[in-house]
Amino acid sequence: MQKIFNLACGSFYALGAYVGVSAVSWYTSAGGPAALFVLPLALAGLAVGAIGFVVERGLLRFVYDRDETFQLLLTFAVVLMMEDAIRLTWGTSPQSTSALYLTYGQVRVLGATAPVYNLIVIAASLVIALLIGGLLTRTTFGRIIRAAADNREMVEALGVDLRRVYARVFTLGTALGTLGGALVIPATAAMSEMGIELIVEAFAVVVIGGLGSMRGAFVGALVVGVLRAIAISVYPELEMLLIYLIVIAVLVLRPRGLFGGAAA
């Protein structure tokens, strides 16, 4: 909707991961039951998403009408600042919640052993996707977002304060990114460079699914995730190469993505 390619999405993801680790560490040191560690984890991930409001009001609102190159440079500057802030706060060593996620046990799925926590994260992702879909299609705010994405001048002429809409949309997107970083961290480790890796994957998702399409983002994320999982289990060296090959194929055969609409 804001017509900005946000390179800082990966940095928000990494920030959510680090804050999530800190929240869980505080929770366990305070004697909280291990089975409920996901609550402070999710709450911390959502709370730190408020930084999106600061970034949007403090930086992005000044560049909506500027050249796309300037917007990219600004969001890349945010990436560098966030990465340095993470290193200054948490250091350069990977941070993790140890094996706390195994508290929920493991199950056999299609002949493979999977932690129950991973299934919880998958279920949470599906619920969030459904909620966002409902927000966009069944609420007044969602209709304003879709209308502004098509014709922001007309929406503004109808009396909608786009400044407030932009702030809410960017803050919501940031909160989802930080929440995602927090939820995924128990099964891996937080590293300062994890944000850069996510930017590449997000770019692949957008190219495959199509810019501006929620359904495309969902399908693109599934394609990238499944391909990565297959490559890691079969031939790890092909993990990113396989994704790049799919991206190249989509750009050649269908430049607007699988679900991208025609250009206005």
LOLUMLO-602608 format. One line per field, with one value per residue (C-alpha): residue in three letters; x, y, z negated. Coordinates in Angstrom, 3 decimals, decimal comma, always signed. Layout:
N
res [ALA:...]
u [X:...]
v [Y:...]
w [Z:...]
***
This chain:
264
res [MET:GLN:LYS:ILE:PHE:ASN:LEU:ALA:CYS:GLY:SER:PHE:TYR:ALA:LEU:GLY:ALA:TYR:VAL:GLY:VAL:SER:ALA:VAL:SER:TRP:TYR:THR:SER:ALA:GLY:GLY:PRO:ALA:ALA:LEU:PHE:VAL:LEU:PRO:LEU:ALA:LEU:ALA:GLY:LEU:ALA:VAL:GLY:ALA:ILE:GLY:PHE:VAL:VAL:GLU:ARG:GLY:LEU:LEU:ARG:PHE:VAL:TYR:ASP:ARG:ASP:GLU:THR:PHE:GLN:LEU:LEU:LEU:THR:PHE:ALA:VAL:VAL:LEU:MET:MET:GLU:ASP:ALA:ILE:ARG:LEU:THR:TRP:GLY:THR:SER:PRO:GLN:SER:THR:SER:ALA:LEU:TYR:LEU:THR:TYR:GLY:GLN:VAL:ARG:VAL:LEU:GLY:ALA:THR:ALA:PRO:VAL:TYR:ASN:LEU:ILE:VAL:ILE:ALA:ALA:SER:LEU:VAL:ILE:ALA:LEU:LEU:ILE:GLY:GLY:LEU:LEU:THR:ARG:THR:THR:PHE:GLY:ARG:ILE:ILE:ARG:ALA:ALA:ALA:ASP:ASN:ARG:GLU:MET:VAL:GLU:ALA:LEU:GLY:VAL:ASP:LEU:ARG:ARG:VAL:TYR:ALA:ARG:VAL:PHE:THR:LEU:GLY:THR:ALA:LEU:GLY:THR:LEU:GLY:GLY:ALA:LEU:VAL:ILE:PRO:ALA:THR:ALA:ALA:MET:SER:GLU:MET:GLY:ILE:GLU:LEU:ILE:VAL:GLU:ALA:PHE:ALA:VAL:VAL:VAL:ILE:GLY:GLY:LEU:GLY:SER:MET:ARG:GLY:ALA:PHE:VAL:GLY:ALA:LEU:VAL:VAL:GLY:VAL:LEU:ARG:ALA:ILE:ALA:ILE:SER:VAL:TYR:PRO:GLU:LEU:GLU:MET:LEU:LEU:ILE:TYR:LEU:ILE:VAL:ILE:ALA:VAL:LEU:VAL:LEU:ARG:PRO:ARG:GLY:LEU:PHE:GLY:GLY:ALA:ALA:ALA]
u [+0,000:+2,793:+4,653:+7,920:+10,197:+11,120:+14,605:+14,378:+11,840:+14,644:+16,035:+12,674:+12,564:+16,014:+15,064:+12,012:+14,211:+16,672:+13,966:+12,192:+15,335:+15,735:+12,082:+12,307:+15,571:+13,951:+10,874:+12,796:+15,113:+12,021:+10,857:+8,086:+6,823:+8,642:+5,440:+4,224:+7,401:+5,610:+3,467:+6,255:+7,905:+4,884:+4,099:+7,666:+7,618:+4,391:+5,432:+8,712:+6,776:+5,920:+9,273:+7,558:+5,517:+8,731:+10,414:+7,377:+6,699:+10,357:+11,727:+9,471:+6,745:+9,222:+10,001:+6,635:+6,772:+10,496:+12,317:+12,338:+16,134:+16,048:+13,495:+15,677:+18,712:+16,766:+15,459:+18,942:+20,277:+17,706:+19,061:+22,606:+21,496:+19,393:+22,199:+24,645:+22,090:+21,595:+25,346:+25,771:+22,918:+23,350:+26,869:+27,967:+27,555:+24,436:+21,653:+19,233:+16,640:+18,537:+16,267:+13,273:+11,085:+11,401:+9,277:+6,253:+7,791:+8,020:+5,648:+5,920:+4,581:+4,679:+7,501:+9,607:+10,084:+9,070:+9,013:+5,483:+6,586:+7,224:+3,639:+2,438:+4,312:+2,819:-0,669:-0,051:+1,112:-2,077:-4,225:-2,383:-2,797:-6,533:-6,837:-5,003:-7,177:-10,282:-8,952:-8,438:-11,757:-14,260:-13,381:-13,623:-9,936:-9,092:-11,222:-9,422:-6,076:-7,087:-8,552:-5,446:-3,261:-5,173:-5,699:-4,334:-5,288:-8,958:-8,992:-7,422:-9,939:-12,722:-11,459:-9,367:-6,299:-3,675:-0,996:-2,765:-3,471:+0,187:+1,330:-1,084:-0,265:+3,493:+3,264:+1,085:+3,539:+6,467:+4,694:+4,037:+7,725:+8,970:+6,429:+7,654:+11,243:+10,292:+8,267:+10,907:+13,842:+13,311:+14,063:+17,185:+19,505:+19,403:+22,289:+22,932:+23,068:+19,759:+17,969:+19,998:+19,152:+15,453:+15,566:+16,700:+13,935:+11,314:+12,404:+12,004:+8,521:+7,408:+8,793:+7,191:+3,826:+3,413:+3,671:+0,608:-1,091:-1,817:-2,595:+0,641:+2,623:+1,114:+1,839:+5,288:+6,203:+5,050:+7,109:+10,252:+9,804:+9,124:+11,979:+14,407:+13,313:+13,676:+17,076:+18,393:+17,332:+18,529:+21,474:+22,128:+24,442:+21,413:+19,376:+19,533:+20,454:+17,167:+15,202:+17,132:+16,404:+12,676:+12,830:+14,596:+12,030:+9,130:+10,734:+11,207:+7,851:+5,568:+7,270:+4,326:+4,453:+1,990:-0,802:+0,364:-2,187:-1,752:+0,022:-2,261]
v [+0,000:+2,412:+1,658:+1,176:-1,835:-2,217:-3,667:-3,291:-6,132:-8,580:-6,297:-6,171:-9,961:-10,191:-7,663:-9,736:-12,812:-11,150:-9,548:-12,906:-14,610:-11,943:-12,243:-16,024:-15,764:-13,321:-15,530:-18,711:-16,955:-15,644:-19,228:-19,297:-22,738:-23,948:-25,032:-21,409:-19,864:-19,189:-16,506:-14,059:-14,951:-13,902:-10,869:-9,599:-10,104:-8,132:-5,364:-4,593:-4,176:-0,689:+0,376:+0,305:+3,372:+5,222:+4,316:+5,246:+8,561:+9,458:+8,440:+6,883:+9,530:+11,961:+9,792:+8,527:+10,905:+10,627:+8,537:+4,753:+4,749:+7,183:+4,983:+1,916:+3,767:+4,949:+1,491:+0,049:+2,656:+1,398:-2,131:-0,997:+0,962:-1,895:-4,398:-2,209:-1,626:-5,389:-5,971:-3,221:-4,586:-8,356:-8,730:-10,774:-14,257:-16,246:-16,188:-19,049:-20,420:-23,717:-26,756:-25,154:-25,758:-29,514:-29,064:-29,840:-33,102:-34,610:-36,436:-38,637:-36,986:-38,896:-41,063:-38,156:-36,885:-33,263:-31,123:-30,260:-26,635:-26,495:-27,606:-24,915:-22,281:-23,592:-23,464:-19,945:-18,852:-20,170:-18,424:-15,135:-15,463:-16,039:-13,074:-10,776:-12,021:-11,299:-7,863:-6,962:-8,297:-7,933:-4,690:-1,028:-0,550:-3,408:-1,896:+1,424:-0,358:-2,088:+1,112:+3,120:+0,474:+0,996:+4,760:+6,672:+10,079:+9,129:+7,738:+10,922:+13,011:+11,115:+12,433:+9,513:+10,550:+8,477:+9,499:+7,551:+4,655:+4,459:+4,497:+1,726:-0,450:-0,152:-0,766:-3,840:-5,180:-4,559:-6,279:-9,325:-9,395:-9,117:-11,715:-14,072:-13,614:-14,301:-17,431:-19,037:-18,453:-21,338:-23,846:-22,024:-19,230:-15,459:-14,067:-10,493:-11,440:-13,345:-10,205:-10,057:-13,687:-12,986:-10,045:-12,421:-14,887:-12,125:-10,861:-14,373:-14,682:-11,376:-12,248:-15,699:-14,694:-11,306:-7,795:-6,637:-10,040:-11,614:-14,939:-14,643:-13,947:-17,017:-19,289:-17,776:-18,357:-21,983:-22,508:-21,017:-22,900:-26,272:-25,923:-24,991:-27,956:-30,374:-28,995:-29,145:-32,777:-33,920:-31,725:-28,718:-26,994:-26,380:-24,659:-21,063:-21,935:-23,785:-20,737:-18,446:-20,780:-20,649:-16,843:-16,623:-18,933:-16,837:-13,594:-15,023:-16,793:-14,592:-11,293:-10,151:-13,289:-16,140:-13,939:-10,451:-8,209:-6,268:-2,941:+0,060]
w [+0,000:-0,858:+2,386:+0,500:+0,837:-2,834:-3,164:-6,942:-7,315:-8,094:-10,789:-12,548:-12,352:-13,952:-16,628:-17,531:-17,823:-20,209:-22,333:-22,455:-23,743:-26,423:-27,456:-27,779:-29,731:-32,152:-32,416:-33,206:-35,660:-37,475:-37,935:-35,352:-34,245:-31,146:-29,409:-29,270:-27,881:-24,582:-26,271:-27,192:-23,889:-21,832:-23,988:-23,706:-19,947:-19,594:-21,994:-20,263:-17,027:-18,310:-16,890:-13,507:-14,510:-15,421:-12,128:-10,041:-11,765:-12,196:-8,790:-6,178:-6,145:-4,630:-1,589:-0,332:+2,619:+3,214:+5,817:+5,210:+5,042:+2,137:+0,352:+0,795:-0,544:-3,574:-4,478:-3,909:-6,333:-8,857:-8,292:-9,129:-12,194:-13,526:-12,994:-14,908:-17,672:-18,031:-18,240:-20,835:-22,958:-22,694:-21,310:-18,319:-19,804:-18,845:-21,436:-22,020:-24,424:-24,602:-24,210:-25,885:-22,852:-23,412:-26,529:-24,356:-23,160:-19,682:-17,344:-14,285:-11,128:-7,823:-9,077:-10,352:-13,904:-14,426:-17,584:-18,672:-19,004:-15,252:-14,650:-17,069:-15,056:-11,792:-13,299:-14,617:-11,152:-9,558:-12,177:-11,624:-7,843:-8,273:-10,629:-8,219:-5,375:-7,444:-8,353:-4,694:-3,408:-6,258:-8,076:-7,175:-7,884:-5,525:-2,761:-3,225:-2,924:+0,314:+1,737:+0,864:+2,486:+5,765:+5,682:+2,716:+4,168:+4,402:+0,865:-0,466:+1,492:-0,295:-3,620:-4,868:-6,875:-5,084:-7,556:-10,299:-7,948:-6,901:-10,520:-11,493:-8,490:-8,925:-12,673:-12,070:-9,499:-11,827:-14,729:-12,547:-11,589:-15,169:-16,298:-13,586:-14,701:-18,312:-17,540:-15,338:-17,664:-20,163:-17,381:-16,199:-17,385:-17,066:-15,015:-13,962:-10,272:-10,275:-9,110:-5,891:-5,116:-5,561:-3,128:-0,378:-1,195:-1,380:+2,021:+3,433:+1,882:+3,429:+6,854:+6,858:+5,424:+7,047:+5,632:+3,704:+3,469:+0,064:+1,720:+3,685:+0,514:-1,130:+1,835:+2,370:-1,270:-1,014:+2,145:+0,590:-2,687:-1,097:+1,390:-1,379:-3,493:-0,570:+0,415:-3,167:-3,568:-0,128:+0,868:-1,444:+1,038:+3,283:+0,557:+1,869:+5,446:+5,903:+4,725:+7,070:+9,992:+9,222:+8,971:+12,330:+13,921:+12,579:+13,755:+17,247:+17,638:+15,519:+14,517:+12,375:+10,233:+9,899:+8,526:+9,475:+11,163:+14,350:+14,052:+13,914]
***
